[in-house]
Amino acid sequence: MKRYPLVLAPLAGWSDAPFRRLCREYGADMVYTEMVSADGAIREQKKTLALAEFDASERPIVIQVFGAEPETIAGAVEIIARKRPDAIDINFGCPSRKITKRGGGSALLRDINLLQKIALAAVRATDIPISAKLRSGWDTDSINLVETSMRLQDAGVQMLAVHPRTQTQQFKGLSDWSLIKRVKATVNIPVIGNGDVRTAHDARRMFLETGCDAVMIGRSACGNPWIFRHVSTFLATGEEPSPPSFAERVEVCLRHLALNVAAYGDRRGVQMMKKQIALYLRGFPCAGAIRQKIFAMDRHADVADVLSEYLHARQ
C-alpha cells in the first residue's frame, strides 16, 4: 500500500465525518472511520452503515470493522466494499469490555489462529486492501505482537497499525514503542505507530525510534485538528508553528459545529458537538462558564451566538 505519514486514528464517538474532514484539511494524510459492527453491517442496519459513509474530501479513508467470526467479517467486508474506501481495517485492538465480551477487538489476541482466519476471510472477500489494527497482547504475560503481525502478513493483510499497549493496560501507563520497532523489522508491509503521540516532538521521536512508516494520532487531535499541521511542518522544517490563536480556535469550533449540524440536524448535531467544544475552549479564561451555558442548549443558533459573543468579547 502507499504510505501516508500522518493518520487520524479510529475513535469511537469522535472520528465522524465532520471531524475527519477538518483533520484532512489540517494535514492528516489518511483518516479512519469509527468502528463499524460486522454484525450490524451484514444486517444492513442503517445506523451501523451510516458510520461508514464518507465523501471524497475525506480520502484517503479506511473503514474499520470489528467482529468475532470469519464468516461475519467476510460478509461485512463485502457490503462495506461497495462504498469503495481506500482500505478496510479489521480491529484486533479495541480494549473496551463492550467489544471484548463479544469476542471482538483485542479479545482475538488470545486466539491468533482465529484472528488469522478472520483476516484471511476479509482478504478473500474483496479486492480492496485489508489492514489491521492491533495491540501488543492481552496482558503482560501474553505479548504476541510480533507473531500476530507475521500471521496477519501471511494472511494477505497489507498494512498494520500497532498500539503497543496490552488489553489490560487499556490507555494507562506508557506504550512500548520498542515493539513497533520489532514489528517493523519483521514484516514487509507498512507499519503505522500509535500511542502516546501528543506533540510534534513525540511524532518525530516515534519515527526515529521505531522506523515506522506512519504515525497515528488519536485523542490528541480531539478539539485540536491543528496537530497534523504542526507535526508535518515540524517534520519538514524542524520548526514548530505557533499554536492557533484564540480567534482561530473559536472560528474553527464554529465551523465544526456547522458541519455537525449539516450532517446530523440541529439538535443531534449540537449534542454531539458539546464534548468537542469543551476541548476547543480548554485553557481559556471563563471557558468553564461558557461550557456550562452551552451544555444547557440544544439549538445551533443559540450555541453559535454564545461562541461568537465569547470571541468578540475577547478581541
Secondary structure, DSSP 4 states (H G I P E B T S, - for coil): ----SEEEPP-TTT--HHHHHHHHHTT-SEEEEEEEEHHHHHTT-HHHHHTT---GGG-SEEEEEE-S-HHHHHHHHHHHGGG--SEEEEEE----HHHHTTT-GGGGGG-HHHHHHHHHHHHHH-SS-EEEEEEEESSTT-B-HHHHHHHHHHHT--EEEEEEEETTTTT-S---HHHHHHHHHH-SS-EEEESS--SHHHHHHHHHHH--SEEEE-GGGTT-TTHHHHHHHHHHHS-PPPPPPHHHHHHHHHHHHHHHHHHH-HHHHHHHHHHHHHHHTTTSTTHHHHHHHHHT---HHHHHHHHHHHHHHT-
